[in-house]
């Protein structure tokens, strides 16, 4: 099993993406869906 290490820069990028979707696109539920899809893509 592999261990995924997310760099500080990548973490900030993901935070910015989630914030953009929630605030700028006024869609507060979509970031959760986005993150779940991202996690599923990494795990599979």
Phi, psi and omega in degrees: 000138181266153177250124180271127177247120180262121181292163179299320179295317178296321178297317178295320177299314178297320178298318178294320178297312181297317179296319179299313181298314184290317187267302185293322180267000178051048181226082186292342180270336183297324178301325178295316179297316179302312182293323177296318178295320179296314179297317179297322179294325180285319183290323183281000000 
